Amino acid sequence: MSFGGFIEKKSESFSLEKYGLDNYFFIREGEDAFKINPPLLTYKETHFVNSHLPEDEEDFIKNVNLSFLSKDAKQDYRLLYKYMPNYMDVIF
């Protein structure tokens, strides 16, 4: 399930902290949008990359042999992998 949203603060009593929304790095206040830049990966590549996560950021970026991903793509994926959709084939 994917969802997005917009919260308009009509009341000064609303706060991100009150609802635990301040714990998410991708929630922004103001005009700055969070840009989602997931790398384009095949199912096999995704599975391989995920097999190395969660891992220390420095180890993941430097030591894991992911030659098909740039350093920036590795960093972007490491930030977002928990929130990426998962698909599976279902046959009836």
NUGU-737942 format. One record per residue (C-alpha): residue in one letter; x, y, z. Coordinates in steps of 0.5 Angstrom, whole numbers, plus 500, padded with zeros to 3 digits. Layout:
REM NUGU-737942
<code=A, east=X, north=Y, up=Z> .
...
This chain:
REM NUGU-737942
<code=M, east=500, north=500, up=500> .
<code=S, east=503, north=507, up=498> .
<code=F, east=500, north=513, up=501> .
<code=G, east=502, north=521, up=501> .
<code=G, east=499, north=527, up=504> .
<code=F, east=499, north=534, up=506> .
<code=I, east=497, north=536, up=513> .
<code=E, east=495, north=544, up=513> .
<code=K, east=496, north=547, up=520> .
<code=K, east=490, north=551, up=521> .
<code=S, east=491, north=550, up=529> .
<code=E, east=497, north=552, up=533> .
<code=S, east=495, north=546, up=537> .
<code=F, east=498, north=541, up=532> .
<code=S, east=505, north=539, up=532> .
<code=L, east=509, north=534, up=528> .
<code=E, east=512, north=532, up=535> .
<code=K, east=505, north=531, up=538> .
<code=Y, east=503, north=525, up=533> .
<code=G, east=510, north=522, up=532> .
<code=L, east=511, north=525, up=525> .
<code=D, east=518, north=528, up=527> .
<code=N, east=521, north=522, up=527> .
<code=Y, east=521, north=521, up=520> .
<code=F, east=527, north=524, up=516> .
<code=F, east=522, north=525, up=509> .
<code=I, east=517, north=529, up=513> .
<code=R, east=518, north=536, up=511> .
<code=E, east=515, north=543, up=513> .
<code=G, east=515, north=549, up=509> .
<code=E, east=516, north=549, up=501> .
<code=D, east=522, north=544, up=501> .
<code=A, east=519, north=538, up=498> .
<code=F, east=523, north=531, up=500> .
<code=K, east=526, north=528, up=493> .
<code=I, east=525, north=521, up=492> .
<code=N, east=531, north=518, up=488> .
<code=P, east=531, north=510, up=488> .
<code=P, east=535, north=507, up=483> .
<code=L, east=532, north=503, up=478> .
<code=L, east=534, north=496, up=479> .
<code=T, east=532, north=489, up=477> .
<code=Y, east=528, north=484, up=482> .
<code=K, east=535, north=480, up=482> .
<code=E, east=539, north=486, up=484> .
<code=T, east=534, north=489, up=489> .
<code=H, east=534, north=482, up=493> .
<code=F, east=542, north=482, up=492> .
<code=V, east=542, north=489, up=495> .
<code=N, east=537, north=488, up=501> .
<code=S, east=541, north=482, up=503> .
<code=H, east=546, north=487, up=505> .
<code=L, east=542, north=491, up=509> .
<code=P, east=541, north=494, up=514> .
<code=E, east=548, north=495, up=515> .
<code=D, east=553, north=500, up=517> .
<code=E, east=553, north=506, up=512> .
<code=E, east=560, north=507, up=511> .
<code=D, east=561, north=499, up=510> .
<code=F, east=555, north=499, up=506> .
<code=I, east=558, north=504, up=501> .
<code=K, east=565, north=502, up=501> .
<code=N, east=565, north=495, up=502> .
<code=V, east=559, north=492, up=499> .
<code=N, east=561, north=490, up=492> .
<code=L, east=555, north=493, up=488> .
<code=S, east=559, north=495, up=482> .
<code=F, east=552, north=496, up=478> .
<code=L, east=550, north=502, up=483> .
<code=S, east=554, north=509, up=484> .
<code=K, east=556, north=511, up=491> .
<code=D, east=550, north=516, up=490> .
<code=A, east=545, north=511, up=488> .
<code=K, east=547, north=507, up=494> .
<code=Q, east=546, north=512, up=499> .
<code=D, east=539, north=514, up=496> .
<code=Y, east=537, north=506, up=496> .
<code=R, east=540, north=505, up=503> .
<code=L, east=535, north=511, up=506> .
<code=L, east=529, north=509, up=502> .
<code=Y, east=529, north=501, up=502> .
<code=K, east=525, north=500, up=508> .
<code=Y, east=519, north=504, up=504> .
<code=M, east=520, north=501, up=498> .
<code=P, east=514, north=497, up=495> .
<code=N, east=515, north=490, up=494> .
<code=Y, east=512, north=486, up=489> .
<code=M, east=510, north=478, up=488> .
<code=D, east=507, north=474, up=483> .
<code=V, east=501, north=471, up=485> .
<code=I, east=497, north=465, up=481> .
<code=F, east=490, north=463, up=482> .
